Amino acid sequence: MAFESKNLSVLAYSNGFTLWHYATTDLATDVDTSGYFNTAADMLRTGDMIMANVDTDGTPGAGIFLVSSSTGATVDLADITAMGGTNTD
């Protein structure tokens, strides 16, 4: 799949930092591929964080991505820091 701008929203903004939310059916390894967010490069800044729900149509996962670089044309995210754990019940 590809980045869908309708699924990216601002949760909080302060002092040049933005906390985003993004939901997608894509896997986390696809989302953190350099260039995935290039069409949003004018909005995302280095140091922003994206809380994400990934693989929403498969085995859902959640976590936080750090925007490790954004040049205004190219965006690269660090690997997801996963949230949650194993449900043993």
N, C-alpha and C positions, 0 to 999 in steps of 0.2 A: 504494500500500500504506500501511501505518500502522506505527507503532512496535510492536515485539514485545518485551515485557519479558524473555522467555526468552532473547533474543539479546544481552542486556546483562549483562556480568559485571565484577567488580572484579579488576584486575590487581595493584594496590598501593594502600596507604593509609598516609599519614603526615602528622602535623601539620595536620590539617584539609583535606588535599588527597587527591583520589582519582584514580587513573589507571584508566580503564575500557576495555573492549573491546566493540565492537558489530559484528555482522555482519548484513547485510540484502541483499535483492534490489533495494531502492530505490536510486535515483540519489543521489549526494552532494547535488545541488541540492534534492532533496526532504527529505533528512535535516536539512539546515541551515535549513529553513524554521522560523520562529518558531512554537512550539507543538507541533512534532513529538514532543518528549519530555515534554510536559506531564504525562502520567500517571506519570512518574518524577521529578516536580519535588520530591518529598519526599526524594529521594536525591542529586540532582545539585546541586552548588554552583557559584557563579560562580568561575571559575579552574580548575575540574576540566578534565581533558583526556580525550578519547575517541579511542582508536585504533580505526579502523574499516576494515572490508572492505565495500565497497559494490558494487552491481550484480553480485552474485555469480552471477546467472543469465544475464548478458549479457556485457558487456565489463568484467571485474572491475577495480576500482580499490582503492587503499588510501591512507590518510592519517590525519591527526590533526585533530580538531575541538577548538576551545576553547569551553568553556561561557562565553559572553560575559555572560550574565545569567541568574539564576535567582531568582525572587521567592518560591519556595515554591508557586507556582501556575502560573507561566508560565516556560518555559525557551526560551532563544534561543542558538543556536550561531553562532560565526563560520564563514565559509566554510572548507572543508577545505584543509589544507595537504597537497598530494599527496606521496606517497612513491613511489619507484621511477622508472622512466624508460621510454624506448622500447626494445623488444627488436628489434635490427636483424638478428638471426640467423634 
